[in-house]
Amino acid sequence: MQDFKSIGKRVAKTIVFFAILIGILMGVSEKIEQAFIENDNLVHSRNKSIFRILREPRDSIDVIVVGDSLSYSAISPLELWKDQGITAYVCGQPGQRIQETYHVLETAFASQSPKLVILETNTMFRGAMENGLTNLKENLEEWGTHYISVFRGHDIWKSFVIDKEYPEENYKGFAFRCAVQPYEKGAYMFETEQKVQMPDAVIEYMESIIKLCEKNRTKLLLVSTPSPLNYNYSRHNSIAAYAKEHDLEYLDMNLKLEEVGTDWATDSLDKGDHLNLSGAKKVSQYLGEYLSTRYDLPDRRNEKRYVGWQKAEKDYIEKSEAHLKEMNINEKKAN
Protein backbone atom coordinates (compact mmCIF):
# COMPACT_ATOMS: atom_id res chain seq x y z
CA MET A 1 0.00 0.00 0.00
CA GLN A 2 2.88 2.33 0.87
CA ASP A 3 4.46 1.69 -2.52
CA PHE A 4 1.24 2.67 -4.29
CA LYS A 5 1.05 5.91 -2.29
CA SER A 6 4.67 6.67 -3.11
CA ILE A 7 4.12 6.02 -6.81
CA GLY A 8 0.96 8.14 -6.73
CA LYS A 9 2.84 11.07 -5.21
CA ARG A 10 5.60 10.84 -7.83
CA VAL A 11 3.06 10.73 -10.65
CA ALA A 12 1.19 13.71 -9.20
CA LYS A 13 4.43 15.71 -8.87
CA THR A 14 5.33 14.87 -12.46
CA ILE A 15 1.93 15.98 -13.73
CA VAL A 16 2.15 19.24 -11.77
CA PHE A 17 5.69 19.85 -13.07
CA PHE A 18 4.71 19.43 -16.71
CA ALA A 19 1.53 21.49 -16.24
CA ILE A 20 3.62 24.36 -14.86
CA LEU A 21 6.22 23.93 -17.62
CA ILE A 22 3.58 24.02 -20.38
CA GLY A 23 1.99 27.07 -18.76
CA ILE A 24 5.34 28.89 -18.75
CA LEU A 25 6.11 27.88 -22.34
CA MET A 26 2.71 29.08 -23.59
CA GLY A 27 3.11 32.38 -21.73
CA VAL A 28 6.53 32.95 -23.30
CA SER A 29 5.12 31.85 -26.66
CA GLU A 30 2.52 34.62 -26.61
CA LYS A 31 5.27 37.23 -26.17
CA ILE A 32 7.39 35.66 -28.92
CA GLU A 33 4.45 35.43 -31.33
CA GLN A 34 3.65 39.11 -30.84
CA ALA A 35 7.31 40.00 -31.46
CA PHE A 36 7.28 37.93 -34.66
CA ILE A 37 4.10 39.59 -35.91
CA GLU A 38 5.47 43.08 -35.27
CA ASN A 39 8.87 42.35 -36.86
CA ASP A 40 9.14 39.35 -39.17
CA ASN A 41 12.87 40.03 -39.63
CA LEU A 42 13.20 38.07 -36.38
CA VAL A 43 11.73 34.98 -38.06
CA HIS A 44 13.52 32.41 -40.18
CA SER A 45 12.42 32.50 -43.83
CA ARG A 46 10.58 29.19 -43.55
CA ASN A 47 8.07 30.52 -41.01
CA LYS A 48 7.63 34.12 -42.13
CA SER A 49 4.29 33.64 -43.91
CA ILE A 50 2.71 32.16 -40.76
CA PHE A 51 3.21 35.44 -38.92
CA ARG A 52 2.83 37.79 -41.88
CA ILE A 53 -0.72 36.63 -42.56
CA LEU A 54 -1.59 37.73 -39.00
CA ARG A 55 -0.49 41.27 -39.91
CA GLU A 56 -3.01 41.55 -42.72
CA PRO A 57 -6.19 43.50 -41.84
CA ARG A 58 -8.94 41.22 -40.56
CA ASP A 59 -11.14 39.64 -43.25
CA SER A 60 -9.21 41.30 -46.08
CA ILE A 61 -7.90 38.17 -47.85
CA ASP A 62 -10.23 36.30 -50.21
CA VAL A 63 -7.83 33.52 -51.30
CA ILE A 64 -5.32 31.63 -49.15
CA VAL A 65 -2.64 29.54 -50.90
CA VAL A 66 -0.88 26.73 -49.03
CA GLY A 67 1.72 24.13 -49.93
CA ASP A 68 5.44 23.58 -50.16
CA SER A 69 7.99 25.64 -52.11
CA LEU A 70 6.12 25.09 -55.38
CA SER A 71 3.32 27.30 -54.03
CA TYR A 72 5.34 30.44 -53.38
CA SER A 73 7.52 29.89 -56.45
CA ALA A 74 4.57 29.67 -58.84
CA ILE A 75 1.71 31.81 -57.53
CA SER A 76 2.11 35.58 -57.22
CA PRO A 77 -0.79 37.27 -55.39
CA LEU A 78 0.03 40.69 -56.81
CA GLU A 79 -0.41 39.33 -60.35
CA LEU A 80 -3.91 38.21 -59.33
CA TRP A 81 -4.50 41.62 -57.79
CA LYS A 82 -3.13 43.52 -60.78
CA ASP A 83 -5.29 41.73 -63.35
CA GLN A 84 -8.42 40.66 -61.44
CA GLY A 85 -8.39 42.61 -58.16
CA ILE A 86 -8.24 39.33 -56.21
CA THR A 87 -6.70 39.55 -52.74
CA ALA A 88 -4.65 36.41 -52.19
CA TYR A 89 -1.92 35.43 -49.75
CA VAL A 90 0.59 32.58 -50.06
CA CYS A 91 1.21 30.75 -46.79
CA GLY A 92 3.63 28.25 -48.29
CA GLN A 93 6.79 26.90 -46.66
CA PRO A 94 9.81 24.96 -47.95
CA GLY A 95 8.96 21.28 -47.62
CA GLN A 96 5.62 22.04 -45.98
CA ARG A 97 4.14 18.81 -44.61
CA ILE A 98 0.41 18.21 -44.58
CA GLN A 99 0.30 18.65 -40.77
CA GLU A 100 1.81 22.12 -41.24
CA THR A 101 -0.67 22.87 -44.02
CA TYR A 102 -3.55 22.20 -41.65
CA HIS A 103 -2.16 24.34 -38.81
CA VAL A 104 -1.22 27.19 -41.17
CA LEU A 105 -4.83 27.24 -42.33
CA GLU A 106 -5.99 27.26 -38.71
CA THR A 107 -3.80 30.32 -38.18
CA ALA A 108 -5.12 32.06 -41.29
CA PHE A 109 -8.75 31.36 -40.41
CA ALA A 110 -8.22 32.98 -37.01
CA SER A 111 -8.20 36.43 -38.65
CA GLN A 112 -9.37 35.86 -42.23
CA SER A 113 -12.54 34.60 -43.90
CA PRO A 114 -11.29 33.55 -47.33
CA LYS A 115 -13.75 32.45 -49.97
CA LEU A 116 -11.23 30.00 -51.44
CA VAL A 117 -8.23 27.93 -50.30
CA ILE A 118 -5.80 26.78 -52.99
CA LEU A 119 -3.71 23.77 -52.02
CA GLU A 120 -0.61 23.14 -54.16
CA THR A 121 -0.72 19.37 -54.31
CA ASN A 122 2.95 18.40 -54.05
CA THR A 123 2.57 18.39 -50.27
CA MET A 124 0.06 15.54 -50.67
CA PHE A 125 2.96 13.18 -51.37
CA ARG A 126 5.17 14.18 -48.43
CA GLY A 127 5.50 12.02 -45.32
CA ALA A 128 5.85 8.41 -44.22
CA MET A 129 3.88 5.87 -46.25
CA GLU A 130 2.53 3.99 -43.25
CA ASN A 131 1.12 4.97 -39.89
CA GLY A 132 3.54 4.47 -37.02
CA LEU A 133 6.16 6.21 -34.93
CA THR A 134 7.29 8.49 -37.76
CA ASN A 135 3.80 9.88 -38.30
CA LEU A 136 3.27 10.23 -34.55
CA LYS A 137 6.57 12.10 -34.25
CA GLU A 138 5.69 14.46 -37.13
CA ASN A 139 2.21 15.09 -35.71
CA LEU A 140 3.56 15.88 -32.23
CA GLU A 141 6.34 18.10 -33.62
CA GLU A 142 3.89 20.19 -35.63
CA TRP A 143 1.39 20.36 -32.75
CA GLY A 144 4.15 21.68 -30.50
CA THR A 145 5.47 24.28 -32.95
CA HIS A 146 1.96 25.48 -33.78
CA TYR A 147 0.57 25.84 -30.27
CA ILE A 148 3.83 26.69 -28.46
CA SER A 149 5.60 29.29 -30.60
CA VAL A 150 8.75 29.17 -28.50
CA PHE A 151 9.61 25.91 -30.28
CA ARG A 152 9.36 27.60 -33.67
CA GLY A 153 11.24 30.68 -32.50
CA HIS A 154 13.69 29.10 -30.10
CA ASP A 155 16.63 31.18 -31.38
CA ILE A 156 14.87 34.56 -31.20
CA TRP A 157 17.37 35.50 -28.48
CA LYS A 158 19.99 35.95 -31.23
CA SER A 159 18.00 38.89 -32.59
CA PHE A 160 18.19 40.69 -29.25
CA VAL A 161 21.67 39.68 -28.10
CA ILE A 162 23.73 39.72 -31.31
CA ASP A 163 21.40 41.66 -33.66
CA LYS A 164 20.71 38.52 -35.68
CA GLU A 165 17.88 39.15 -38.15
CA TYR A 166 16.52 37.51 -41.31
CA PRO A 167 15.32 40.27 -43.67
CA GLU A 168 13.63 39.16 -46.87
CA GLU A 169 11.79 40.89 -49.71
CA ASN A 170 8.32 39.42 -49.95
CA TYR A 171 5.08 40.21 -51.76
CA LYS A 172 2.07 38.68 -50.00
CA GLY A 173 4.00 35.42 -49.51
CA PHE A 174 5.60 35.41 -52.97
CA ALA A 175 9.35 35.88 -53.33
CA PHE A 176 11.23 36.82 -56.50
CA ARG A 177 13.23 33.82 -57.73
CA CYS A 178 15.18 35.00 -60.75
CA ALA A 179 17.73 32.35 -61.69
CA VAL A 180 17.31 30.46 -64.96
CA GLN A 181 18.31 26.81 -65.25
CA PRO A 182 16.34 25.29 -68.14
CA TYR A 183 14.57 21.96 -68.02
CA GLU A 184 15.79 20.01 -71.06
CA LYS A 185 14.41 16.47 -70.69
CA GLY A 186 11.28 16.99 -72.77
CA ALA A 187 7.75 15.69 -72.20
CA TYR A 188 7.00 14.16 -68.82
CA MET A 189 3.22 13.72 -68.60
CA PHE A 190 2.85 10.33 -70.29
CA GLU A 191 -0.65 8.93 -69.95
CA THR A 192 -1.02 5.86 -67.76
CA GLU A 193 -3.61 4.25 -65.51
CA GLN A 194 -1.16 3.85 -62.62
CA LYS A 195 -1.55 5.79 -59.37
CA VAL A 196 0.91 6.86 -56.68
CA GLN A 197 -0.07 6.02 -53.12
CA MET A 198 -0.48 8.99 -50.80
CA PRO A 199 0.98 8.72 -47.27
CA ASP A 200 -1.48 7.76 -44.53
CA ALA A 201 -0.88 11.05 -42.70
CA VAL A 202 -1.93 12.92 -45.84
CA ILE A 203 -5.21 11.03 -46.07
CA GLU A 204 -5.85 11.73 -42.39
CA TYR A 205 -5.02 15.44 -42.49
CA MET A 206 -6.70 16.08 -45.84
CA GLU A 207 -9.95 15.00 -44.20
CA SER A 208 -9.30 17.56 -41.45
CA ILE A 209 -8.46 20.26 -44.01
CA ILE A 210 -11.69 19.59 -45.90
CA LYS A 211 -13.70 19.79 -42.67
CA LEU A 212 -11.88 22.98 -41.64
CA CYS A 213 -12.76 24.61 -44.97
CA GLU A 214 -16.37 23.44 -44.72
CA LYS A 215 -16.62 24.81 -41.18
CA ASN A 216 -15.44 28.21 -42.44
CA ARG A 217 -17.63 28.03 -45.58
CA THR A 218 -14.56 28.13 -47.78
CA LYS A 219 -14.13 26.28 -51.06
CA LEU A 220 -11.04 24.14 -51.57
CA LEU A 221 -9.24 23.97 -54.92
CA LEU A 222 -6.41 21.52 -55.59
CA VAL A 223 -3.75 22.90 -57.96
CA SER A 224 -0.67 21.25 -59.43
CA THR A 225 1.71 23.90 -60.79
CA PRO A 226 4.14 23.03 -63.61
CA SER A 227 7.06 20.97 -62.28
CA PRO A 228 8.61 18.08 -64.27
CA LEU A 229 10.67 16.92 -61.27
CA ASN A 230 7.63 16.59 -59.04
CA TYR A 231 4.72 15.62 -61.27
CA ASN A 232 3.83 12.80 -63.63
CA TYR A 233 0.65 11.16 -64.85
CA SER A 234 0.58 8.65 -61.99
CA ARG A 235 0.43 11.48 -59.46
CA HIS A 236 -2.16 13.25 -61.57
CA ASN A 237 -4.35 10.14 -61.48
CA SER A 238 -4.08 9.88 -57.69
CA ILE A 239 -5.01 13.51 -57.11
CA ALA A 240 -7.80 13.43 -59.70
CA ALA A 241 -9.29 10.31 -58.08
CA TYR A 242 -9.07 11.89 -54.63
CA ALA A 243 -10.69 15.09 -55.88
CA LYS A 244 -13.54 13.17 -57.51
CA GLU A 245 -14.12 11.07 -54.40
CA HIS A 246 -14.34 14.19 -52.19
CA ASP A 247 -16.16 16.42 -54.69
CA LEU A 248 -13.24 18.83 -55.04
CA GLU A 249 -12.12 20.75 -58.10
CA TYR A 250 -8.66 19.94 -59.43
CA LEU A 251 -6.55 22.01 -61.81
CA ASP A 252 -3.39 20.32 -63.15
CA MET A 253 -1.34 22.87 -65.09
CA ASN A 254 1.16 20.18 -66.05
CA LEU A 255 -1.46 19.12 -68.61
CA LYS A 256 -1.98 22.72 -69.74
CA LEU A 257 1.55 23.90 -70.44
CA GLU A 258 0.62 25.30 -73.85
CA GLU A 259 -2.36 27.25 -72.48
CA VAL A 260 -0.26 28.55 -69.61
CA GLY A 261 2.54 29.47 -72.01
CA THR A 262 5.27 27.67 -70.09
CA ASP A 263 8.67 27.72 -71.81
CA TRP A 264 11.13 25.46 -70.02
CA ALA A 265 14.07 27.30 -71.60
CA THR A 266 13.19 30.50 -69.75
CA ASP A 267 10.73 29.65 -66.95
CA SER A 268 12.63 27.05 -64.90
CA LEU A 269 14.53 28.09 -61.79
CA ASP A 270 16.44 24.84 -61.25
CA LYS A 271 16.13 22.37 -64.11
CA GLY A 272 12.45 21.56 -63.75
CA ASP A 273 11.91 21.61 -59.99
CA HIS A 274 10.59 25.15 -59.35
CA LEU A 275 9.43 27.98 -61.58
CA ASN A 276 11.27 31.29 -61.63
CA LEU A 277 9.69 34.75 -61.84
CA SER A 278 9.05 34.40 -65.57
CA GLY A 279 7.24 31.09 -65.08
CA ALA A 280 5.33 32.32 -62.03
CA LYS A 281 4.04 35.34 -63.93
CA LYS A 282 2.54 33.07 -66.61
CA VAL A 283 1.04 30.63 -64.08
CA SER A 284 -0.46 33.48 -62.04
CA GLN A 285 -1.99 35.11 -65.10
CA TYR A 286 -3.55 31.81 -66.17
CA LEU A 287 -4.74 31.10 -62.62
CA GLY A 288 -6.26 34.57 -62.29
CA GLU A 289 -8.36 34.06 -65.42
CA TYR A 290 -9.34 30.59 -64.23
CA LEU A 291 -10.47 31.87 -60.83
CA SER A 292 -12.38 34.82 -62.24
CA THR A 293 -14.50 32.54 -64.44
CA ARG A 294 -15.17 29.79 -61.87
CA TYR A 295 -15.38 31.51 -58.49
CA ASP A 296 -17.31 34.48 -57.17
CA LEU A 297 -14.30 36.50 -56.05
CA PRO A 298 -14.74 40.27 -55.70
CA ASP A 299 -12.60 42.83 -57.49
CA ARG A 300 -11.17 44.95 -54.66
CA ARG A 301 -9.10 47.40 -56.74
CA ASN A 302 -11.43 50.36 -56.28
CA GLU A 303 -12.09 49.83 -52.58
CA LYS A 304 -10.51 52.43 -50.28
CA ARG A 305 -9.63 49.77 -47.72
CA TYR A 306 -7.08 48.28 -50.13
CA VAL A 307 -4.96 51.34 -50.83
CA GLY A 308 -2.00 49.40 -49.39
CA TRP A 309 -2.39 46.81 -52.14
CA GLN A 310 -2.25 49.56 -54.76
CA LYS A 311 1.06 50.78 -53.34
CA ALA A 312 2.40 47.22 -53.14
CA GLU A 313 1.35 46.64 -56.78
CA LYS A 314 3.35 49.65 -57.97
CA ASP A 315 6.48 48.49 -56.15
CA TYR A 316 5.95 44.92 -57.34
CA ILE A 317 5.58 45.93 -61.01
CA GLU A 318 8.70 48.11 -60.95
CA LYS A 319 10.85 45.43 -59.37
CA SER A 320 9.45 42.48 -61.31
CA GLU A 321 9.97 44.28 -64.63
CA ALA A 322 13.55 45.10 -63.64
CA HIS A 323 14.19 41.48 -62.65
CA LEU A 324 12.66 40.15 -65.88
CA LYS A 325 14.75 42.55 -67.94
CA GLU A 326 17.90 41.39 -66.16
CA MET A 327 16.90 37.75 -66.66
CA ASN A 328 16.47 38.35 -70.40
CA ILE A 329 19.87 40.03 -70.63
CA ASN A 330 21.54 37.16 -68.79
CA GLU A 331 19.78 34.63 -71.03
CA LYS A 332 21.07 36.36 -74.18
CA LYS A 333 24.60 36.41 -72.76
CA ALA A 334 24.37 32.70 -71.95
CA ASN A 335 23.32 31.93 -75.54
Beta strands, then each sheet from edge to edge (+ up, - down):
strand 1: 63-66
strand 2: 88-90
strand 3: 116-120
strand 4: 219-224
strand 5: 249-252
sheet 1: 2+ 1+ 3+ 4+ 5+
end
